[in-house]
């Protein structure tokens, strides 16, 4: 059964093997993970991941949108009774970020970042998420996918309490998680959301994999978004383009978490992409250059660029794009012969 407990009581549980590094701050918890089979395969692959051109810190954020782009948290991996267990530690916090020169915004976030960590597992793994609420308000984590009712994350977890969510990773595909405390639009709009990727047991072909989450910011509490962003900060990828290799397969995990707007599109300039809806198929099912996504809808998009240069990506609702949800891919000429 699910349980919400005081931190001091939890210390006596069998999960004390973690020694509660969580309580000292969990922003870097994913770096403790042992290499998984997926990570080993990635290291052996021929994929070229080009270095970031911007590593400077962002005020109020533990990570930049460029580091978030390919930062997949595989958890702390253990074996229990012959099966893989992935343990994730997350802390709800409150912090202020600078969205642009005119706007600061108080976020409710996970591990000091918006969006939260991108959890990743293989179908059939046991997932254990240890959620410590230190944000000053009641929050929760609701995961999309299949799990028992007591793990559904609709029960508010009060400030100062810990909740352990435990379930099997299923089905494979692109899932998500978010706070489910009312009003949900406010809790999501202030930053409590993230992506949850469940890989199929038969792995997808090697690719340069990255994650993009579209979100909006209601900066004046009028239940309308004034600013929009990919991976947390408006206009970021226009100022800091994403470098990718010419003629290399890109696998883009895209999620729409924009509240207050019924739907948005995603458009890629000067190219087509193959669409794998919700990542629920081993192979893409269609090809286009623009796709429509409702809130919480997510897909895998695959493409490669034939010609070097800088190419835009954005929603085709131009007002949303111009208000911050726009970026550039910088296609670098391949040196391979």
KAUR-V870593 format. One record per residue. N is the residue number from 0. RES is the residue in one small letter. SS is DSSP state (H for helix, E for strand, L for the rest). OMEGA is omega in whole degrees, 0 to 359 (NA if undefined). Layout:
((N:RES:SS:OMEGA) (N:RES:SS:OMEGA))
This chain:
((0:x:L:177) (1:x:L:180) (2:x:L:175) (3:x:E:189) (4:x:E:174) (5:x:E:182) (6:x:H:183) (7:x:H:177) (8:x:H:183) (9:x:H:184) (10:x:L:182) (11:x:L:183) (12:x:L:181) (13:x:H:182) (14:x:H:177) (15:x:H:176) (16:x:H:176) (17:x:H:183) (18:x:L:172) (19:x:L:166) (20:x:H:178) (21:x:H:188) (22:x:H:179) (23:x:H:182) (24:x:L:189) (25:x:L:183) (26:x:L:182) (27:x:L:186) (28:x:H:183) (29:x:H:182) (30:x:H:179) (31:x:H:187) (32:x:L:170) (33:x:L:178) (34:x:L:175) (35:x:L:176) (36:x:H:180) (37:x:H:183) (38:x:H:179) (39:x:H:179) (40:x:H:178) (41:x:H:182) (42:x:H:182) (43:x:H:185) (44:x:L:181) (45:x:L:182) (46:x:L:177) (47:x:L:176) (48:x:L:184) (49:x:L:183) (50:x:L:178) (51:x:L:178) (52:x:L:182) (53:x:L:180) (54:x:L:182) (55:x:L:181) (56:x:L:176) (57:x:L:181) (58:x:L:177) (59:x:L:182) (60:x:L:177) (61:x:L:181) (62:x:L:174) (63:x:L:175) (64:x:H:178) (65:x:H:177) (66:x:H:177) (67:x:H:189) (68:x:H:182) (69:x:L:183) (70:x:L:180) (71:x:E:182) (72:x:E:180) (73:x:L:178) (74:x:L:173) (75:x:E:190) (76:x:E:174) (77:x:E:175) (78:x:E:178) (79:x:E:180) (80:x:L:174) (81:x:L:179) (82:x:E:182) (83:x:E:175) (84:x:E:177) (85:x:E:184) (86:x:E:180) (87:x:E:179) (88:x:E:182) (89:x:E:181) (90:x:E:174) (91:x:E:183) (92:x:E:172) (93:x:E:177) (94:x:E:182) (95:x:E:176) (96:x:E:178) (97:x:E:183) (98:x:L:175) (99:x:L:184) (100:x:L:185) (101:x:L:189) (102:x:L:164) (103:x:E:188) (104:x:E:177) (105:x:E:181) (106:x:E:160) (107:x:E:192) (108:x:E:178) (109:x:E:180) (110:x:L:174) (111:x:L:182) (112:x:E:173) (113:x:L:357) (114:x:L:179) (115:x:L:181) (116:x:L:174) (117:x:E:180) (118:x:E:180) (119:x:E:182) (120:x:E:174) (121:x:E:181) (122:x:L:181) (123:x:L:175) (124:x:L:171) (125:x:E:181) (126:x:E:175) (127:x:E:182) (128:x:E:179) (129:x:E:189) (130:x:E:179) (131:x:E:183) (132:x:E:176) (133:x:L:186) (134:x:L:178) (135:x:L:178) (136:x:L:174) (137:x:L:179) (138:x:E:176) (139:x:L:173) (140:x:L:176) (141:x:E:180) (142:x:E:170) (143:x:L:186) (144:x:L:184) (145:x:L:180) (146:x:L:178) (147:x:L:183) (148:x:H:183) (149:x:H:178) (150:x:H:188) (151:x:L:172) (152:x:L:177) (153:x:L:179) (154:x:L:179) (155:x:L:175) (156:x:E:186) (157:x:L:178) (158:x:L:180) (159:x:L:181) (160:x:E:178) (161:x:E:177) (162:x:E:177) (163:x:E:175) (164:x:E:182) (165:x:E:184) (166:x:E:177) (167:x:E:179) (168:x:L:179) (169:x:L:350) (170:x:L:178) (171:x:L:180) (172:x:E:178) (173:x:E:178) (174:x:E:178) (175:x:E:174) (176:x:E:179) (177:x:E:174) (178:x:L:181) (179:x:L:177) (180:x:L:181) (181:x:L:352) (182:x:L:187) (183:x:H:179) (184:x:H:180) (185:x:H:183) (186:x:H:176) (187:x:H:182) (188:x:H:179) (189:x:L:168) (190:x:L:185) (191:x:L:180) (192:x:E:176) (193:x:E:181) (194:x:E:179) (195:x:E:183) (196:x:E:174) (197:x:E:181) (198:x:E:173) (199:x:L:179) (200:x:L:171) (201:x:L:192) (202:x:L:176) (203:x:L:180) (204:x:L:179) (205:x:L:179) (206:x:L:169) (207:x:E:187) (208:x:E:179) (209:x:E:187) (210:x:E:174) (211:x:E:175) (212:x:E:176) (213:x:E:181) (214:x:E:179) (215:x:E:178) (216:x:E:172) (217:x:L:189) (218:x:L:181) (219:x:L:175) (220:x:L:177) (221:x:L:181) (222:x:L:171) (223:x:L:179) (224:x:L:175) (225:x:L:180) (226:x:E:179) (227:x:E:184) (228:x:E:160) (229:x:E:176) (230:x:L:164) (231:x:L:186) (232:x:E:178) (233:x:L:173) (234:x:L:190) (235:x:H:185) (236:x:H:170) (237:x:H:179) (238:x:H:182) (239:x:L:184) (240:x:L:180) (241:x:E:181) (242:x:E:177) (243:x:E:183) (244:x:E:174) (245:x:L:175) (246:x:L:179) (247:x:L:180) (248:x:L:174) (249:x:E:174) (250:x:E:187) (251:x:E:175) (252:x:E:187) (253:x:E:181) (254:x:E:175) (255:x:E:176) (256:x:L:179) (257:x:L:173) (258:x:L:177) (259:x:L:174) (260:x:L:188) (261:x:L:182) (262:x:E:173) (263:x:E:176) (264:x:E:170) (265:x:E:185) (266:x:E:178) (267:x:E:182) (268:x:L:168) (269:x:L:183) (270:x:L:171) (271:x:L:174) (272:x:E:175) (273:x:E:187) (274:x:E:172) (275:x:E:189) (276:x:E:182) (277:x:L:180) (278:x:L:189) (279:x:L:179) (280:x:L:174) (281:x:L:183) (282:x:L:174) (283:x:L:185) (284:x:L:183) (285:x:E:179) (286:x:E:182) (287:x:E:173) (288:x:L:176) (289:x:E:180) (290:x:E:180) (291:x:E:184) (292:x:E:170) (293:x:E:179) (294:x:L:181) (295:x:L:176) (296:x:L:185) (297:x:E:183) (298:x:E:167) (299:x:E:177) (300:x:E:181) (301:x:E:181) (302:x:E:168) (303:x:L:181) (304:x:L:182) (305:x:L:187) (306:x:L:175) (307:x:L:178) (308:x:E:180) (309:x:E:185) (310:x:E:181) (311:x:E:163) (312:x:E:185) (313:x:E:167) (314:x:L:178) (315:x:L:163) (316:x:L:192) (317:x:H:179) (318:x:H:178) (319:x:H:178) (320:x:H:183) (321:x:H:177) (322:x:L:170) (323:x:L:185) (324:x:L:183) (325:x:E:179) (326:x:E:181) (327:x:E:163) (328:x:E:176) (329:x:E:183) (330:x:E:184) (331:x:E:183) (332:x:L:182) (333:x:L:177) (334:x:L:181) (335:x:L:179) (336:x:L:NA))
